Amino acid sequence: MSRKKYHRGRKKRKKKGSILFNIVLVIAIAVFCVSAFQLFKIGKGYYDGRSEYDKIRDLAVETGKGEDEQEGFKVNFDELLAINPDTIGWIRFSPEPSQISYPIVQGDDNSTYLKKTFSANENTLGAIFLNVDNQADFSDRNSIIYGHRMKDGSMFRHLQDYEEKSFWEANPYFYIYTPDGREITYHIYSVGVVEDTSDTYLTVFHTDEEYQTFLTMTKEVAAYDTGVEVTTEDTIVTLSTCTSASDNHRFVVRGVKEEEKSVE
């Protein structure tokens, strides 16, 4: 092979290699840009959702000071109902997980608020909502409240803090406030992971025996024994969220109604 032919062949190979490199570079840049845009959308969705709920708290919630925080907590349901007539309550934990302090809604089905916030904005945070088959006044034997487990720590993400018994020991109560001026105290008696088809989600019990069987099950499947007694004379609220382990499992926190008083 002559020297000229050798150099021409070498130049062609370099040119092809350069073109291939540029194509790969363009593809890599395009993938990076798409990924960065998706991450931006996710981050913005979290930010927008948190900001919305922060504004709702500022608008509708009045808190006490220091030791009187629990006694001084009040919700302006007139403001909430003006924004969303599906409002049926407010849920909060005190002292922790204090991040969980949200309005509760009830839609026409259990899909409406999966990706729609309290103010009806499309957002992955969704809203905290009561099971469509439950009575809005929390009078059912088992009222079920759903919320997403968001990676930024919002909504029902911190329910899973109750995986540790020591956390429950320090924070054994949650509270629900209703538009008719009631504060209902729930004593957490059972927490754990269940399948999404579990009897945990039963809401109708035709006899006391059926209800007792249900209550026994909720204690048997608990992650640990709380020692809190529950009888067929009691009503409970089940808080349900997703888990990181499986799409077919849920983490639930069950509370038995311990006290009800007027906060008007």
Salt bridges, closest charged atoms under 4 A:
ASP48 OD2 - LYS44 NZ 2.74
ASP54 OD1 - ARG57 NH1 2.79
GLU69 OE2 - ARG92 NH2 3.58
GLU71 OE2 - LYS261 NZ 3.26
ASP152 OD2 - ARG50 NH1 2.70
ASP161 OD2 - HIS158 ND1 2.93
ASP180 OD1 - ARG182 NE 3.10
GLU183 OE2 - LYS261 NZ 3.65
ASP208 OD1 - ARG141 NH2 2.55
GLU258 OE1 - HIS187 ND1 2.89
GLU260 OE1 - ARG182 NH1 3.37
GLU260 OE1 - LYS257 NZ 2.55
